[in-house]
Amino acid sequence: FPRSPSAKRIAERLLFAVTGEQAIRRTEEAITRDLVDALKRPTVLFIDEAHLLTAHGMHYLRYLWDEPETRISIVLVGATGAFQLINRDQTLRSRIFAHAAIKPLTKNEVKSAAPQLHPIWRNTSETLLDQVNSRYAKGNFRAWVIFTRWADAFCREANITSVDQEVVDEVMLIVQSLKADEG
């Protein structure tokens, strides 16, 4: 969802995600009726970036969950702001089954996870893994995936099977320039 989406925008996006149907020139009520109908079958909704939702958006999701005809589970994934928003509102908080905070990977977890993430890490030294983690990824698995995607592309182009210092240096330039462009 975009930042602070309206209930109608949430309904439109969910209807498309669940049914593939575009909700062009329809009211929120009509879209919601079709969405509730589609959610009669067991469905798991994964809402990423949930911290971008407003309280109104969260309450729309609560309405869908509370609707007696729906058979859904909702998984909200987002920064701390999502949990804080939910925690401030008793009607939202009472519907939470579990809350899990995801902590950054430790050095040992990185050393174990990176080789499982992609074969290009299997023969990479622990020193280079530590370097990528301390300079870029900081234990964030998503950052590791981004870095790996770029490293894999570089390795393929250079016909290299494993990450070495040259690959780390080249990819570090790429990901740092991408971060600079975001800011």
Backbone torsions as a table, in degrees:
resi	resn	phi	psi	omega
1	PHE	NA	152.7	171.9
2	PRO	-71.1	170.4	178.2
3	ARG	-61.5	134.1	177.3
4	SER	52.0	55.5	-178.8
5	PRO	-71.4	149.5	175.2
6	SER	-75.2	165.8	177.5
7	ALA	-61.9	-36.3	179.3
8	LYS	-64.8	-41.7	179.6
9	ARG	-64.4	-40.3	177.6
10	ILE	-62.4	-46.3	179.7
11	ALA	-60.2	-44.2	179.6
12	GLU	-60.6	-47.6	-177.3
13	ARG	-66.7	-41.0	179.3
14	LEU	-66.7	-41.6	178.9
15	LEU	-59.6	-42.9	178.8
16	PHE	-65.1	-42.8	-178.7
17	ALA	-64.7	-37.0	-175.9
18	VAL	-84.3	-36.9	-173.0
19	THR	-117.9	-18.2	-174.0
20	GLY	82.2	2.7	-177.0
21	GLU	-86.9	131.0	174.3
22	GLN	-82.2	136.9	-179.3
23	ALA	-103.3	70.5	-175.5
24	ILE	-86.3	128.4	176.8
25	ARG	53.2	45.3	178.3
26	ARG	-122.2	154.7	179.1
27	THR	-77.1	159.9	176.7
28	GLU	-58.3	-39.3	-178.7
29	GLU	-63.9	-43.5	-179.8
30	ALA	-66.2	-41.4	178.5
31	ILE	-63.4	-44.4	-178.7
32	THR	-62.8	-40.0	177.6
33	ARG	-58.6	-45.7	179.8
34	ASP	-67.6	-36.5	178.9
35	LEU	-65.6	-46.0	177.9
36	VAL	-59.8	-41.5	178.5
37	ASP	-61.4	-42.1	179.9
38	ALA	-69.0	-28.4	-177.9
39	LEU	-88.9	14.3	174.6
40	LYS	-72.3	-24.4	176.7
41	ARG	-89.5	151.0	-178.9
42	PRO	-55.4	126.0	-175.6
43	THR	-143.0	141.0	172.3
44	VAL	-111.7	121.7	176.9
45	LEU	-100.7	120.4	174.6
46	PHE	-100.4	117.2	179.8
47	ILE	-108.9	104.6	178.2
48	ASP	-85.6	157.0	-179.0
49	GLU	57.9	38.8	-176.3
50	ALA	-61.8	-20.7	178.3
51	HIS	-66.6	-12.9	177.2
52	LEU	-82.5	-10.7	178.9
53	LEU	-76.7	147.0	172.8
54	THR	-88.3	174.4	175.7
55	ALA	-60.5	-38.8	178.8
56	HIS	-61.1	-41.8	177.8
57	GLY	-64.7	-41.6	177.7
58	MET	-62.7	-38.8	179.7
59	HIS	-68.9	-30.1	174.9
60	TYR	-64.3	-43.6	176.6
61	LEU	-62.7	-39.6	177.7
62	ARG	-61.5	-41.1	178.0
63	TYR	-59.1	-46.3	179.4
64	LEU	-60.4	-41.0	-178.9
65	TRP	-68.0	-39.0	-178.8
66	ASP	-74.8	-22.3	-178.0
67	GLU	-56.8	119.9	-174.6
68	PRO	-56.5	-27.3	-176.8
69	GLU	-81.9	-18.2	-176.8
70	THR	-83.1	151.5	177.6
71	ARG	-129.2	71.6	-174.3
72	ILE	-123.8	153.7	166.6
73	SER	-119.0	141.1	-179.2
74	ILE	-119.2	125.5	177.1
75	VAL	-110.7	116.5	178.9
76	LEU	-100.0	127.2	178.8
77	VAL	-121.4	122.4	-179.7
78	GLY	-174.4	177.2	178.8
79	ALA	-68.7	174.4	-175.2
80	THR	-53.1	-30.1	-178.3
81	GLY	-57.4	-33.2	179.2
82	ALA	-64.4	-46.3	179.9
83	PHE	-66.5	-39.0	179.6
84	GLN	-62.6	-41.9	178.4
85	LEU	-61.7	-46.5	179.8
86	ILE	-65.1	-42.8	-175.8
87	ASN	-65.3	-25.9	179.8
88	ARG	-78.5	-14.0	-173.2
89	ASP	-119.0	112.6	-176.5
90	GLN	-58.3	-37.9	-178.6
91	THR	-67.2	-29.0	175.0
92	LEU	-82.6	-46.0	-176.7
93	ARG	-59.2	-35.8	-176.7
94	SER	-68.6	-13.0	-178.3
95	ARG	-102.2	2.9	-178.8
96	ILE	-82.9	125.9	176.7
97	PHE	-83.6	-42.8	-178.9
98	ALA	-155.7	151.3	175.4
99	HIS	-126.4	132.8	179.0
100	ALA	-132.4	126.6	174.6
101	ALA	-92.0	134.1	-180.0
102	ILE	-98.1	118.7	-179.6
103	LYS	-94.2	153.7	177.2
104	PRO	-59.4	150.0	176.3
105	LEU	-64.5	140.4	174.5
106	THR	-77.5	170.0	177.4
107	LYS	-56.5	-44.0	179.8
108	ASN	-65.5	-38.0	178.0
109	GLU	-66.5	-38.4	177.0
110	VAL	-62.1	-45.2	-179.1
111	LYS	-62.0	-30.8	178.8
112	SER	-84.2	-40.0	-173.2
113	ALA	-77.6	-39.4	-175.0
114	ALA	-56.7	-49.1	179.2
115	PRO	-63.7	-25.1	177.0
116	GLN	-81.4	-23.8	179.9
117	LEU	-68.4	-41.9	-178.5
118	HIS	-160.7	145.0	-178.9
119	PRO	-59.9	-23.6	-178.6
120	ILE	-65.0	-15.7	-179.9
121	TRP	-92.8	-10.7	-171.4
122	ARG	-59.4	-36.3	-178.4
123	ASN	-108.9	17.4	-179.9
124	THR	-82.7	138.4	-178.5
125	SER	-67.2	152.9	176.8
126	GLU	-61.4	-32.2	179.0
127	THR	-61.7	-43.8	178.6
128	LEU	-69.6	-37.9	176.0
129	LEU	-60.5	-44.4	177.6
130	ASP	-61.8	-39.4	-179.1
131	GLN	-63.8	-47.2	178.5
132	VAL	-61.9	-42.2	-178.1
133	ASN	-66.7	-44.8	-176.2
134	SER	-74.7	-34.2	-177.7
135	ARG	-86.4	-25.6	-174.6
136	TYR	-132.7	-62.2	-167.4
137	ALA	-73.3	-35.2	178.7
138	LYS	53.3	36.1	177.6
139	GLY	79.9	3.4	-178.9
140	ASN	-87.0	117.1	-176.0
141	PHE	-62.9	-37.9	178.3
142	ARG	-60.6	-41.3	178.0
143	ALA	-63.9	-37.7	176.2
144	TRP	-62.4	-39.8	178.9
145	VAL	-64.4	-43.8	179.2
146	ILE	-62.2	-48.2	-179.7
147	PHE	-61.4	-41.5	-179.4
148	THR	-63.4	-40.3	179.2
149	ARG	-58.9	-46.4	179.7
150	TRP	-68.9	-40.7	179.6
151	ALA	-64.4	-40.2	178.6
152	ASP	-62.8	-43.5	178.4
153	ALA	-61.2	-43.2	179.0
154	PHE	-64.5	-44.6	179.6
155	CYS	-60.7	-43.1	179.5
156	ARG	-62.6	-45.4	-179.0
157	GLU	-63.3	-38.4	-178.9
158	ALA	-90.0	1.0	-177.9
159	ASN	56.2	47.6	179.2
160	ILE	-112.7	141.3	-177.4
161	THR	-100.6	-9.4	-176.5
162	SER	-143.1	149.1	179.2
163	VAL	-73.3	128.6	175.3
164	ASP	-125.6	-173.3	-176.4
165	GLN	-61.5	-38.7	179.4
166	GLU	-61.8	-43.8	179.4
167	VAL	-62.8	-46.0	-179.9
168	VAL	-58.7	-47.1	-178.1
169	ASP	-62.7	-44.4	-179.3
170	GLU	-65.6	-45.7	-178.7
171	VAL	-68.8	-35.5	177.5
172	MET	-59.0	-39.7	176.3
173	LEU	-61.7	-42.1	-179.5
174	ILE	-64.6	-52.8	-174.7
175	VAL	-69.1	-31.7	176.9
176	GLN	-69.8	-36.7	177.4
177	SER	-68.2	-34.9	177.1
178	LEU	-65.0	-41.8	177.8
179	LYS	-63.0	-40.7	179.3
180	ALA	-62.7	-38.2	179.2
181	ASP	-67.4	-30.6	179.8
182	GLU	-68.8	-34.4	-174.1
183	GLY	-79.0	NA	NA
